[in-house]
């Protein structure tokens, strides 16, 4: 004859086990959705950063060569005058047959050096902006790679659910084959403890263990 208390005991276990499985699958789904959203945002961020870099590079080109601002234009013109001056003096010395004399600009050396340093400083500032965009791209790529590593965790959790369901199937098969004789508190406790023990031992993440304990309390080791 079937023990009513034993049936209640088994039903209670099945309710908790089913709820645990549902929560595990929900966690997997949430992880998958989060990973997809993060990757999509990362891809959008890379696209935006790439566009920003292109625009910044165009601005550098335009501000330096195509349409320089007033200060840059003056610096470039001054340096061009220095270069023209040096070429003119070099050509003059060659025409006079004395190319070995030092070729000096009419501009003082310190003034020329200062102009070069100022132009170089403006250019370096623009280059730093481009470097920052490169660093941003690198961070976005590393973020995407890190997110994709969640695939391993997702696969593990799915395996854990599958293995726990197999353990449940094995345990229930044992009880239901001869339920009238095996539906005893001791048998049901032993079988359900074995199922819980196998389920808990395969967990590798803390959130899985926390969910398990919320349904079954502290884990029991199989005897």
Secondary structure, DSSP 8 states (H G I E B T S, - for coil): ---HHHHHHHHHHHHHHHHHHHHHHHHHHHHHHHHHHHHHHHHHHHHHHHHHHHHHHHHHHIIIIIS--HHHHHHHHHHHHHHHHHHHHHHHHHHTT-TTS----SS-HHHHHHHHHHHHHHHHHHHHHHHHHHHHHHHHHHHHHHHHTHHHHHHHHHHHHHHHHHHHHHHHHHHHHTHHHH-SHHHHHHHHHHHHHHHHHT--SHHHHHHHHHHH-S-----
